[in-house]
Amino acid sequence: MTELRIGVVGAGILGLAVARRLAETRPGAHVTVLDKEDRVAVHQTGHNSGVAHAGLYYAPGSLKATLCRRGIGLLKDYCAEKGLPYDECGKVVVARGEAELGPLAEIERRAAANGVPGLRRLDAAGLREIEPHAAGVAALHSPTTAIVDFPAVARAYADDVRAGGGEIRLGFEVVRLRRAGERVVVASPHEELAFDRLVVCAGLQSDRVARLAGDAAGPAIVPFRGEYYRLVPGRTDLVRGLIYPVPDPRYPFLGVHFTRRVDGGVDVGPNAVLALAREGYRWRDVQAADLLETLRWPGFRHLARRHWRTGIKELYGSAVKRAFLAEARAFVPELAAADMVPAPAGVRAQAVDPDGSLVDDFRIGRIGPVVTVRNAPSPAATSSLAIAEHVVKEL
């Protein structure tokens, strides 16, 4: 009997989770992960905030809600099994004024419908019991929201792939895909590999690789850089867990917030500004071809016309620390400019439809022997093991 060969494009946390699931459930199949970098988890996984989301915000019944709730349970068990950090430090979503009480109630409704355990509505005094330095008129407390080390989780997934007989081919940049009968031929600049099934989990490059596979009708990736500050060591006691604002429902971004890390540090951010390259983690990281592709995408032009005022505000906040600080101080008034230093940025692979709509839910499609993950934003890392189950069923 001929061995079934399955390829996975992308060695981030999602691609590795899919490969791990395949190696675990398809005995006799040979699984190969392909990635252009020289190590796993380089991009979105390696720049992740480290939050394991409990499922507060997502529309009940959506893939995000369903897979996040299953995924966080699987992730917690996996971290316990592997001895990886998993700290249920908890999270408060804070309403700054009366106008945010309605949106906060909607988050509470969604969270309850999604089965998020332990939810508690707090008044101002109750908020201070959880976060003594935080300010707000009310808050929603999620005690099971946790922090983890997602790059370490991804490396553990990679170890599982290899232990299950799979292969991880680093330095393999996918430049062409073609069908050869019932097989898919994947080409780098130097070699070709043939697979019976292929899964595309290419993150910031997912739309490009999906188009190579013939999935041309989906959204395009518009890269948004999220810039952070970090509290200096002597001021990390300002935050016990996670402090989030009530998000603007028009956007999939959650706004500037405080995130405790498993190493004890506390990050403040992010904003969301257009990155000048798909992998543009700094202002000086500019790729003219990437930027031109974004500007030519009809969906981006619609998006820019609709939301240019918000974009200018985010750009101003990133350029002037004073503006960034003002937003953060709305939640922790004691915060001072001297308490924050610049921290590494991340880039979010935001999928945008041709009409300018920001794609919010996971978007997973199939063309023949190829499954494409066209949109996997937060909480994809939290949901990785559950998404892997879903994708493998699609195969």
PEBELRA-V975591 format. One line per field, one symbol per residue. burial: b if it has 24 or more other C-alpha atoms within 12 Angstrom, else e. A space follows every 50 residues. Layout:
BEGIN
burial=???
END
This chain:
BEGIN
burial=eeeebbbbbbbbbbbbbbbbbbbbebeebbbbbbbbeebbbbbbbbbbbb bbbbbbbbbbeebbbbbbbbbbbbbbebbeeeebbbbbbbbbbbbbeeeb bebbbbbbbbbbebbbeebbbbbbeebbebbebbbbbbbbbbbbbbbbbb bbbbbbbbebbbebbbbbbbebbbbbbbbeeeebbbbeeeeebbbbbbbb bbbbbbbbbbbbbbbeebbbbbbbbbbbbbbbeebbebbbbbbbbbbeee ebbbbbbbbbbbebbbbbbbbbbbbbbbbbbbbeeeeeebbeebbebebb eebbeeeeeeeeebbebbeebeebbebbbbbbeebebebbbbebbbbbbb bbbbebbbbbbbbbbbbebbbbbbbbbbbbbbbbbbbbbbbbeeb
END
